[in-house]
């Protein structure tokens, strides 16, 4: 029988003293098929990780599924209520976010039209499906609701989470928790924001780091950044660089 101090010694050598670290390692081991989880471990990971709860959601390529949501940031004295519109590519975890003083269909459309769709178009990748909850900013009559109409015009399928089960959008839920821990709470302690534009500037800087410099430990990411994973998972027939590489190979062979 191993003593509690012996167990802590093993945890310490492997950098696993914190429960968060142990659960992160367990989730990665499960994703890499290194371990077979028992019922107790599955329950612990489902409590810990919204993303793990939604492990049945499959997105094999960039653009297969983009999850969107509205997040209430808070009520700031100098600004009032502030909401975050979020979108995240479920395959690569590449994320976008814009701050607004309301949560309306037009603000939800604005994020897609200004940031998300142009990014995919730049890389020649179509967005196949958008996943949202049943909030009024996302859902309504298909023939008149601005968000529904925008998706139709772009040829994007609209899937909704089950009613009264918003946690079924677990990937974006986990991203919100990361934003809270790494950005909003940190900036809230050291910066006095007087405008939404100032808040957006700080958020933009964080998102650059998140997408291009911060290794992601989510399922199937293997420590890659979302930006790297986005490029790696562009479908072969949608990847201009891969086509160029093939053309070069054929030319050299000739």
Phi, psi and omega in degrees: 000133182270134180287163179297324178293326177294319178297315180296326178296319177295314178302317183297317181297331183256010179067038185237031181293326180275144179299322178302316180296320181293319180291323176299316180295320180295319179297318179295318180297323177293316180297324180276002180061031178278327181232155172256116185287141171270176185298321180295319179292320177299315180297319180295317180291325178293326175289323185281321192235110174303324181294321179295324178301330183255035182293345179283344178288123184250131173218104187272337183226156174302132180093349179299318183209123176246119179269137180232156180195164173247133183235127178279111182287315180155180178251108182263137185304317185278348187237320188104206181290138179232129179241147177249125169267127186237144170221140180216131176286116190293336179284311186260345186069014175295133190234152175228152178202140175223145183259141181218166178261010174207169175236089183240161177306322183292327177288324177295320177294321184302317179299312180298313186289327185273321189244312192284301181302315178301324179296315180293320179297322179301327182260007177067031184244129176278148170272119183275315187217141171247133179249124179225169168279192184262023179298154184295336179290341182251332191236146178175195180296126184301337184269357181215346182285128185304319182290314179300318181295320180298315180297321178298316180298326180274356181071033183253129176290143179247114174254145179241149175287164178295142179300138181063023173222062181296340181290353177287359171257057193294328183294316179287329177297318178293322178298320178298320179295321176297316178301317179299310186290319189263341185235294190298316180290324179292310181294326180296333180277335188244353184228136174260109181268134179251345180219157175296326180299321177295318178296320181295321179300317178292320179295318179302318180296319179295318183296327175299315178296314181301316186279331190240346186231343186264114177300136183257132183258014180291174183301126176077003183273330177055036176079004177286157172282155176303322179298317178293316181295324178301314180291321181295331188252019170291130179306143187306317182282354177252007186255099181302323181296319180294321178298318179298317180299320180294320179297319179298316180300318181294321179296316181295322181294324179292000000 
